[in-house]
């Protein structure tokens, strides 16, 4: 079976959990015999792992005809894409897009990020999808998150192939209910055009059914997983503090509940000053959290190291004694699983999708900072409890694998294709 996937992030260049989940699922699916995946992203950098999927960069897909030689194409994009594919794609340009801003190869430039003109990039991405869909041979279309729904819809319209959309989050999660009507409209359009919808948790599935009015029979939950860690990452060296270290790792935004982490830290530090709190990440609430820590008088115990990626994440987890994810609305939340892989006991909010599948963690309501503080205090004060959650957590998370999630997605594909 051949799948054409549209995504917005792919490791090692990621800005959040979307890229991590897309990578893990694709790798897990590719481990099953007969599964071939072409994964389209806005802008590849050349250092992506291409061992299990064909990576196609939207930035290398021509949408306007250019009379160029193979040698020139190879000199321009040879490290990113096979020049022969460029010419195959050029033969399937379906309209005159010369009015658009294109480069010397007739390609639209993409930032590969989340720029101010994001909606324009989403539209351009959907135009590019028409060329890709007309060129490649595939059985099903799979669009990851709202940014790629228009691309998936366009690919379905020009080929008649079924469309599966993968809801990694909704705008209700990102905005605490203050939904952007434009984003909501794109999400709803994707759900209506999809032949089936995959959600990363039952929490998200319920949102799709209740907030978007989708038939429950059309929506299936496939929980996220984690990639087994290499011995190098498990045994990565990290400086250890003489104090206990409690870590928050993620986007410092409203959805992630960073203020509850600061308030819980304040309560812990009233009784135990030998603790350091780390808020790793970046986001629009970072400055506010720095000020809040100062206002609570705990700035000397609080650290803001900024955005972490790759090995930096595991080095930070290795240096931690406790991991906390106080998310207000978390569709899934892979980071606690990554912490558990590193032997770090985790405290997660009950309002997270991963709470549906994890047993060897402590679960609190995101707003219950007293319970969160009590849980932190217990884990840093009672070695036996810490040891039990560490050992049981490692055993549990090692059973949550992407090949199992991939098998569920392939089963959905078969049902959709044979419907």
KEROKOL-381785 format. One record per residue (C-alpha): y, x, z; residue number from 1; residue in three letters. Coordinates in steps of 0.5 Angstrom, whole numbers, plus 500, padded with zeros to 3 digits. Example, Ala and Ser with C-alpha at 12.3 -4.5 7.8 and 13.67 -1.06 7.14 Angstrom:
2
+-----+-----+-----+-------+------+
|  c2 |  c1 |  c3 | rolum | miro |
+-----+-----+-----+-------+------+
| 491 | 525 | 516 |     1 |  ALA |
| 498 | 527 | 514 |     2 |  SER |
+-----+-----+-----+-------+------+
***
This chain:
419
+-----+-----+-----+-------+------+
|  c2 |  c1 |  c3 | rolum | miro |
+-----+-----+-----+-------+------+
| 500 | 500 | 500 |     1 |  UNK |
| 507 | 502 | 498 |     2 |  UNK |
| 513 | 501 | 502 |     3 |  UNK |
| 520 | 502 | 501 |     4 |  UNK |
| 524 | 503 | 507 |     5 |  UNK |
| 532 | 502 | 508 |     6 |  UNK |
| 534 | 506 | 514 |     7 |  UNK |
| 541 | 509 | 517 |     8 |  UNK |
| 539 | 515 | 521 |     9 |  UNK |
| 533 | 520 | 521 |    10 |  UNK |
| 532 | 526 | 525 |    11 |  UNK |
| 534 | 531 | 526 |    12 |  UNK |
| 541 | 528 | 525 |    13 |  UNK |
| 541 | 522 | 529 |    14 |  UNK |
| 546 | 518 | 534 |    15 |  UNK |
| 542 | 514 | 538 |    16 |  UNK |
| 535 | 511 | 538 |    17 |  UNK |
| 535 | 507 | 531 |    18 |  UNK |
| 533 | 514 | 528 |    19 |  UNK |
| 528 | 516 | 533 |    20 |  UNK |
| 525 | 509 | 533 |    21 |  UNK |
| 525 | 509 | 525 |    22 |  UNK |
| 522 | 516 | 525 |    23 |  UNK |
| 516 | 515 | 530 |    24 |  UNK |
| 514 | 508 | 526 |    25 |  UNK |
| 514 | 512 | 519 |    26 |  UNK |
| 510 | 517 | 522 |    27 |  UNK |
| 505 | 513 | 525 |    28 |  UNK |
| 505 | 508 | 519 |    29 |  UNK |
| 503 | 514 | 515 |    30 |  UNK |
| 498 | 516 | 519 |    31 |  UNK |
| 494 | 510 | 517 |    32 |  UNK |
| 490 | 511 | 510 |    33 |  UNK |
| 493 | 509 | 504 |    34 |  UNK |
| 500 | 508 | 507 |    35 |  UNK |
| 506 | 511 | 502 |    36 |  UNK |
| 513 | 510 | 505 |    37 |  UNK |
| 519 | 512 | 501 |    38 |  UNK |
| 525 | 512 | 506 |    39 |  UNK |
| 532 | 511 | 504 |    40 |  UNK |
| 538 | 514 | 508 |    41 |  UNK |
| 545 | 514 | 507 |    42 |  UNK |
| 546 | 522 | 507 |    43 |  UNK |
| 540 | 527 | 508 |    44 |  UNK |
| 542 | 534 | 510 |    45 |  UNK |
| 535 | 538 | 507 |    46 |  UNK |
| 532 | 539 | 514 |    47 |  UNK |
| 529 | 532 | 515 |    48 |  UNK |
| 521 | 532 | 516 |    49 |  UNK |
| 518 | 530 | 509 |    50 |  UNK |
| 511 | 531 | 511 |    51 |  UNK |
| 509 | 524 | 511 |    52 |  UNK |
| 515 | 520 | 507 |    53 |  UNK |
| 519 | 521 | 501 |    54 |  UNK |
| 526 | 521 | 503 |    55 |  UNK |
| 531 | 519 | 499 |    56 |  UNK |
| 539 | 520 | 500 |    57 |  UNK |
| 543 | 514 | 498 |    58 |  UNK |
| 548 | 520 | 496 |    59 |  UNK |
| 544 | 523 | 491 |    60 |  UNK |
| 542 | 516 | 487 |    61 |  UNK |
| 547 | 515 | 481 |    62 |  UNK |
| 550 | 508 | 480 |    63 |  UNK |
| 554 | 511 | 474 |    64 |  UNK |
| 552 | 514 | 468 |    65 |  UNK |
| 554 | 522 | 467 |    66 |  UNK |
| 551 | 527 | 462 |    67 |  UNK |
| 549 | 532 | 466 |    68 |  UNK |
| 543 | 537 | 465 |    69 |  UNK |
| 537 | 538 | 469 |    70 |  UNK |
| 539 | 545 | 471 |    71 |  UNK |
| 546 | 542 | 474 |    72 |  UNK |
| 543 | 537 | 477 |    73 |  UNK |
| 538 | 542 | 481 |    74 |  UNK |
| 544 | 546 | 483 |    75 |  UNK |
| 547 | 540 | 486 |    76 |  UNK |
| 542 | 537 | 489 |    77 |  UNK |
| 535 | 541 | 488 |    78 |  UNK |
| 535 | 542 | 496 |    79 |  UNK |
| 535 | 534 | 497 |    80 |  UNK |
| 532 | 531 | 492 |    81 |  UNK |
| 527 | 532 | 486 |    82 |  UNK |
| 532 | 532 | 479 |    83 |  UNK |
| 527 | 529 | 476 |    84 |  UNK |
| 528 | 523 | 480 |    85 |  UNK |
| 535 | 523 | 479 |    86 |  UNK |
| 534 | 522 | 472 |    87 |  UNK |
| 529 | 516 | 473 |    88 |  UNK |
| 534 | 513 | 477 |    89 |  UNK |
| 540 | 514 | 472 |    90 |  UNK |
| 535 | 510 | 467 |    91 |  UNK |
| 535 | 504 | 472 |    92 |  UNK |
| 543 | 503 | 473 |    93 |  UNK |
| 544 | 496 | 472 |    94 |  UNK |
| 551 | 495 | 471 |    95 |  UNK |
| 558 | 499 | 470 |    96 |  UNK |
| 560 | 502 | 477 |    97 |  UNK |
| 565 | 507 | 474 |    98 |  UNK |
| 571 | 503 | 477 |    99 |  UNK |
| 568 | 506 | 484 |   100 |  UNK |
| 569 | 512 | 487 |   101 |  UNK |
| 563 | 517 | 485 |   102 |  UNK |
| 562 | 524 | 484 |   103 |  UNK |
| 561 | 529 | 478 |   104 |  UNK |
| 553 | 526 | 478 |   105 |  UNK |
| 555 | 519 | 478 |   106 |  UNK |
| 553 | 518 | 486 |   107 |  UNK |
| 557 | 514 | 491 |   108 |  UNK |
| 559 | 519 | 497 |   109 |  UNK |
| 556 | 517 | 504 |   110 |  UNK |
| 558 | 519 | 511 |   111 |  UNK |
| 551 | 519 | 514 |   112 |  UNK |
| 555 | 516 | 520 |   113 |  UNK |
| 559 | 510 | 523 |   114 |  UNK |
| 565 | 511 | 520 |   115 |  UNK |
| 572 | 506 | 520 |   116 |  UNK |
| 570 | 504 | 513 |   117 |  UNK |
| 563 | 502 | 515 |   118 |  UNK |
| 563 | 495 | 512 |   119 |  UNK |
| 565 | 499 | 505 |   120 |  UNK |
| 559 | 504 | 506 |   121 |  UNK |
| 554 | 498 | 508 |   122 |  UNK |
| 556 | 494 | 501 |   123 |  UNK |
| 556 | 501 | 497 |   124 |  UNK |
| 549 | 502 | 500 |   125 |  UNK |
| 547 | 495 | 498 |   126 |  UNK |
| 549 | 497 | 491 |   127 |  UNK |
| 545 | 503 | 491 |   128 |  UNK |
| 539 | 500 | 493 |   129 |  UNK |
| 539 | 496 | 487 |   130 |  UNK |
| 538 | 502 | 483 |   131 |  UNK |
| 532 | 505 | 487 |   132 |  UNK |
| 529 | 498 | 487 |   133 |  UNK |
| 529 | 498 | 480 |   134 |  UNK |
| 526 | 505 | 479 |   135 |  UNK |
| 521 | 506 | 485 |   136 |  UNK |
| 514 | 503 | 485 |   137 |  UNK |
| 512 | 499 | 492 |   138 |  UNK |
| 509 | 493 | 495 |   139 |  UNK |
| 514 | 491 | 500 |   140 |  UNK |
| 521 | 492 | 503 |   141 |  UNK |
| 523 | 494 | 510 |   142 |  UNK |
| 530 | 494 | 512 |   143 |  UNK |
| 532 | 497 | 519 |   144 |  UNK |
| 537 | 494 | 523 |   145 |  UNK |
| 543 | 490 | 520 |   146 |  UNK |
| 546 | 496 | 517 |   147 |  UNK |
| 541 | 496 | 511 |   148 |  UNK |
| 540 | 488 | 511 |   149 |  UNK |
| 544 | 487 | 505 |   150 |  UNK |
| 540 | 493 | 501 |   151 |  UNK |
| 534 | 490 | 503 |   152 |  UNK |
| 536 | 483 | 500 |   153 |  UNK |
| 539 | 486 | 494 |   154 |  UNK |
| 532 | 490 | 493 |   155 |  UNK |
| 528 | 483 | 494 |   156 |  UNK |
| 533 | 479 | 489 |   157 |  UNK |
| 532 | 484 | 483 |   158 |  UNK |
| 524 | 485 | 484 |   159 |  UNK |
| 522 | 479 | 488 |   160 |  UNK |
| 518 | 483 | 493 |   161 |  UNK |
| 517 | 481 | 500 |   162 |  UNK |
| 522 | 483 | 505 |   163 |  UNK |
| 521 | 485 | 512 |   164 |  UNK |
| 527 | 486 | 517 |   165 |  UNK |
| 526 | 490 | 523 |   166 |  UNK |
| 531 | 488 | 529 |   167 |  UNK |
| 532 | 494 | 533 |   168 |  UNK |
| 538 | 491 | 536 |   169 |  UNK |
| 543 | 485 | 535 |   170 |  UNK |
| 550 | 484 | 536 |   171 |  UNK |
| 549 | 480 | 542 |   172 |  UNK |
| 546 | 486 | 546 |   173 |  UNK |
| 552 | 491 | 543 |   174 |  UNK |
| 557 | 486 | 545 |   175 |  UNK |
| 555 | 483 | 552 |   176 |  UNK |
| 556 | 476 | 548 |   177 |  UNK |
| 563 | 478 | 545 |   178 |  UNK |
| 560 | 478 | 538 |   179 |  UNK |
| 563 | 480 | 532 |   180 |  UNK |
| 563 | 474 | 527 |   181 |  UNK |
| 562 | 479 | 521 |   182 |  UNK |
| 556 | 483 | 524 |   183 |  UNK |
| 553 | 476 | 526 |   184 |  UNK |
| 554 | 474 | 519 |   185 |  UNK |
| 550 | 480 | 516 |   186 |  UNK |
| 545 | 479 | 521 |   187 |  UNK |
| 544 | 472 | 520 |   188 |  UNK |
| 544 | 473 | 512 |   189 |  UNK |
| 538 | 478 | 513 |   190 |  UNK |
| 534 | 474 | 518 |   191 |  UNK |
| 534 | 468 | 513 |   192 |  UNK |
| 532 | 472 | 507 |   193 |  UNK |
| 527 | 476 | 510 |   194 |  UNK |
| 520 | 474 | 509 |   195 |  UNK |
| 518 | 476 | 516 |   196 |  UNK |
| 522 | 479 | 522 |   197 |  UNK |
| 520 | 485 | 527 |   198 |  UNK |
| 523 | 485 | 534 |   199 |  UNK |
| 522 | 491 | 538 |   200 |  UNK |
| 521 | 487 | 544 |   201 |  UNK |
| 520 | 480 | 547 |   202 |  UNK |
| 527 | 480 | 549 |   203 |  UNK |
| 530 | 481 | 542 |   204 |  UNK |
| 525 | 476 | 539 |   205 |  UNK |
| 528 | 471 | 544 |   206 |  UNK |
| 535 | 472 | 542 |   207 |  UNK |
| 533 | 472 | 535 |   208 |  UNK |
| 530 | 465 | 536 |   209 |  UNK |
| 535 | 462 | 540 |   210 |  UNK |
| 542 | 465 | 538 |   211 |  UNK |
| 540 | 465 | 531 |   212 |  UNK |
| 536 | 459 | 530 |   213 |  UNK |
| 530 | 463 | 527 |   214 |  UNK |
| 523 | 459 | 527 |   215 |  UNK |
| 519 | 463 | 532 |   216 |  UNK |
| 513 | 463 | 527 |   217 |  UNK |
| 517 | 468 | 523 |   218 |  UNK |
| 518 | 473 | 528 |   219 |  UNK |
| 513 | 478 | 531 |   220 |  UNK |
| 514 | 483 | 537 |   221 |  UNK |
| 512 | 490 | 536 |   222 |  UNK |
| 514 | 495 | 542 |   223 |  UNK |
| 517 | 502 | 540 |   224 |  UNK |
| 513 | 508 | 542 |   225 |  UNK |
| 514 | 515 | 543 |   226 |  UNK |
| 511 | 521 | 539 |   227 |  UNK |
| 507 | 526 | 543 |   228 |  UNK |
| 511 | 532 | 545 |   229 |  UNK |
| 509 | 539 | 543 |   230 |  UNK |
| 507 | 544 | 549 |   231 |  UNK |
| 514 | 548 | 547 |   232 |  UNK |
| 518 | 542 | 549 |   233 |  UNK |
| 513 | 540 | 555 |   234 |  UNK |
| 514 | 547 | 558 |   235 |  UNK |
| 521 | 548 | 556 |   236 |  UNK |
| 525 | 552 | 561 |   237 |  UNK |
| 531 | 549 | 564 |   238 |  UNK |
| 535 | 551 | 570 |   239 |  UNK |
| 534 | 548 | 577 |   240 |  UNK |
| 539 | 546 | 582 |   241 |  UNK |
| 538 | 546 | 589 |   242 |  UNK |
| 540 | 539 | 589 |   243 |  UNK |
| 536 | 533 | 587 |   244 |  UNK |
| 539 | 531 | 580 |   245 |  UNK |
| 539 | 524 | 578 |   246 |  UNK |
| 540 | 523 | 570 |   247 |  UNK |
| 543 | 517 | 566 |   248 |  UNK |
| 542 | 519 | 558 |   249 |  UNK |
| 545 | 515 | 553 |   250 |  UNK |
| 551 | 512 | 549 |   251 |  UNK |
| 556 | 511 | 554 |   252 |  UNK |
| 558 | 504 | 552 |   253 |  UNK |
| 558 | 497 | 555 |   254 |  UNK |
| 551 | 495 | 553 |   255 |  UNK |
| 548 | 501 | 557 |   256 |  UNK |
| 551 | 499 | 564 |   257 |  UNK |
| 554 | 506 | 566 |   258 |  UNK |
| 559 | 503 | 571 |   259 |  UNK |
| 553 | 501 | 575 |   260 |  UNK |
| 550 | 508 | 575 |   261 |  UNK |
| 557 | 510 | 578 |   262 |  UNK |
| 557 | 505 | 583 |   263 |  UNK |
| 550 | 506 | 585 |   264 |  UNK |
| 551 | 514 | 585 |   265 |  UNK |
| 557 | 512 | 590 |   266 |  UNK |
| 552 | 509 | 595 |   267 |  UNK |
| 547 | 514 | 595 |   268 |  UNK |
| 552 | 520 | 596 |   269 |  UNK |
| 554 | 516 | 602 |   270 |  UNK |
| 548 | 518 | 606 |   271 |  UNK |
| 546 | 524 | 602 |   272 |  UNK |
| 551 | 529 | 599 |   273 |  UNK |
| 545 | 534 | 596 |   274 |  UNK |
| 545 | 530 | 590 |   275 |  UNK |
| 548 | 531 | 583 |   276 |  UNK |
| 549 | 525 | 578 |   277 |  UNK |
| 549 | 527 | 571 |   278 |  UNK |
| 552 | 522 | 565 |   279 |  UNK |
| 550 | 525 | 559 |   280 |  UNK |
| 552 | 522 | 552 |   281 |  UNK |
| 558 | 520 | 549 |   282 |  UNK |
| 562 | 513 | 548 |   283 |  UNK |
| 568 | 509 | 548 |   284 |  UNK |
| 567 | 508 | 556 |   285 |  UNK |
| 566 | 516 | 557 |   286 |  UNK |
| 574 | 517 | 560 |   287 |  UNK |
| 573 | 510 | 564 |   288 |  UNK |
| 567 | 513 | 567 |   289 |  UNK |
| 570 | 520 | 569 |   290 |  UNK |
| 576 | 516 | 572 |   291 |  UNK |
| 571 | 511 | 576 |   292 |  UNK |
| 568 | 517 | 579 |   293 |  UNK |
| 574 | 520 | 581 |   294 |  UNK |
| 577 | 514 | 584 |   295 |  UNK |
| 570 | 513 | 588 |   296 |  UNK |
| 571 | 520 | 590 |   297 |  UNK |
| 565 | 523 | 587 |   298 |  UNK |
| 567 | 527 | 582 |   299 |  UNK |
| 565 | 534 | 585 |   300 |  UNK |
| 558 | 531 | 585 |   301 |  UNK |
| 558 | 528 | 578 |   302 |  UNK |
| 557 | 532 | 571 |   303 |  UNK |
| 559 | 529 | 564 |   304 |  UNK |
| 555 | 534 | 559 |   305 |  UNK |
| 557 | 530 | 553 |   306 |  UNK |
| 552 | 528 | 547 |   307 |  UNK |
| 545 | 531 | 547 |   308 |  UNK |
| 540 | 532 | 542 |   309 |  UNK |
| 533 | 535 | 540 |   310 |  UNK |
| 531 | 540 | 545 |   311 |  UNK |
| 537 | 539 | 549 |   312 |  UNK |
| 535 | 532 | 551 |   313 |  UNK |
| 528 | 535 | 554 |   314 |  UNK |
| 532 | 541 | 557 |   315 |  UNK |
| 536 | 536 | 561 |   316 |  UNK |
| 530 | 531 | 563 |   317 |  UNK |
| 526 | 538 | 565 |   318 |  UNK |
| 532 | 539 | 570 |   319 |  UNK |
| 532 | 532 | 573 |   320 |  UNK |
| 529 | 529 | 579 |   321 |  UNK |
| 530 | 522 | 577 |   322 |  UNK |
| 532 | 518 | 571 |   323 |  UNK |
| 536 | 512 | 571 |   324 |  UNK |
| 537 | 507 | 565 |   325 |  UNK |
| 542 | 501 | 568 |   326 |  UNK |
| 542 | 497 | 561 |   327 |  UNK |
| 546 | 490 | 561 |   328 |  UNK |
| 542 | 488 | 555 |   329 |  UNK |
| 537 | 493 | 552 |   330 |  UNK |
| 533 | 491 | 546 |   331 |  UNK |
| 528 | 496 | 548 |   332 |  UNK |
| 530 | 503 | 551 |   333 |  UNK |
| 526 | 509 | 549 |   334 |  UNK |
| 529 | 514 | 553 |   335 |  UNK |
| 525 | 512 | 560 |   336 |  UNK |
| 519 | 513 | 556 |   337 |  UNK |
| 521 | 520 | 554 |   338 |  UNK |
| 523 | 522 | 561 |   339 |  UNK |
| 516 | 519 | 563 |   340 |  UNK |
| 513 | 524 | 558 |   341 |  UNK |
| 517 | 530 | 562 |   342 |  UNK |
| 514 | 528 | 568 |   343 |  UNK |
| 521 | 524 | 571 |   344 |  UNK |
| 520 | 518 | 575 |   345 |  UNK |
| 524 | 513 | 572 |   346 |  UNK |
| 529 | 507 | 574 |   347 |  UNK |
| 530 | 502 | 569 |   348 |  UNK |
| 533 | 495 | 568 |   349 |  UNK |
| 529 | 489 | 568 |   350 |  UNK |
| 534 | 487 | 562 |   351 |  UNK |
| 530 | 492 | 558 |   352 |  UNK |
| 525 | 491 | 553 |   353 |  UNK |
| 521 | 497 | 555 |   354 |  UNK |
| 520 | 493 | 562 |   355 |  UNK |
| 515 | 489 | 558 |   356 |  UNK |
| 510 | 494 | 557 |   357 |  UNK |
| 512 | 499 | 563 |   358 |  UNK |
| 508 | 499 | 570 |   359 |  UNK |
| 509 | 506 | 573 |   360 |  UNK |
| 517 | 505 | 573 |   361 |  UNK |
| 522 | 502 | 578 |   362 |  UNK |
| 525 | 496 | 576 |   363 |  UNK |
| 532 | 493 | 578 |   364 |  UNK |
| 537 | 488 | 575 |   365 |  UNK |
| 542 | 492 | 572 |   366 |  UNK |
| 548 | 489 | 577 |   367 |  UNK |
| 544 | 490 | 583 |   368 |  UNK |
| 547 | 497 | 585 |   369 |  UNK |
| 544 | 496 | 592 |   370 |  UNK |
| 537 | 496 | 589 |   371 |  UNK |
| 538 | 501 | 584 |   372 |  UNK |
| 541 | 506 | 590 |   373 |  UNK |
| 535 | 504 | 594 |   374 |  UNK |
| 530 | 506 | 589 |   375 |  UNK |
| 534 | 513 | 587 |   376 |  UNK |
| 534 | 514 | 595 |   377 |  UNK |
| 527 | 513 | 595 |   378 |  UNK |
| 525 | 517 | 590 |   379 |  UNK |
| 529 | 523 | 592 |   380 |  UNK |
| 527 | 523 | 599 |   381 |  UNK |
| 519 | 521 | 599 |   382 |  UNK |
| 515 | 526 | 595 |   383 |  UNK |
| 509 | 522 | 595 |   384 |  UNK |
| 512 | 516 | 592 |   385 |  UNK |
| 516 | 521 | 587 |   386 |  UNK |
| 509 | 525 | 585 |   387 |  UNK |
| 505 | 518 | 584 |   388 |  UNK |
| 510 | 515 | 579 |   389 |  UNK |
| 510 | 522 | 576 |   390 |  UNK |
| 503 | 523 | 575 |   391 |  UNK |
| 502 | 515 | 573 |   392 |  UNK |
| 508 | 515 | 569 |   393 |  UNK |
| 505 | 521 | 564 |   394 |  UNK |
| 498 | 517 | 564 |   395 |  UNK |
| 501 | 511 | 562 |   396 |  UNK |
| 506 | 513 | 557 |   397 |  UNK |
| 501 | 518 | 553 |   398 |  UNK |
| 498 | 511 | 551 |   399 |  UNK |
| 504 | 508 | 548 |   400 |  UNK |
| 503 | 511 | 541 |   401 |  UNK |
| 507 | 510 | 534 |   402 |  UNK |
| 500 | 510 | 530 |   403 |  UNK |
| 498 | 503 | 534 |   404 |  UNK |
| 505 | 500 | 533 |   405 |  UNK |
| 504 | 502 | 526 |   406 |  UNK |
| 498 | 499 | 525 |   407 |  UNK |
| 501 | 492 | 527 |   408 |  UNK |
| 507 | 493 | 522 |   409 |  UNK |
| 501 | 494 | 517 |   410 |  UNK |
| 498 | 488 | 519 |   411 |  UNK |
| 504 | 484 | 518 |   412 |  UNK |
| 505 | 487 | 511 |   413 |  UNK |
| 498 | 485 | 509 |   414 |  UNK |
| 500 | 478 | 512 |   415 |  UNK |
| 506 | 477 | 508 |   416 |  UNK |
| 504 | 480 | 502 |   417 |  UNK |
| 498 | 475 | 502 |   418 |  UNK |
| 502 | 469 | 504 |   419 |  UNK |
+-----+-----+-----+-------+------+
***
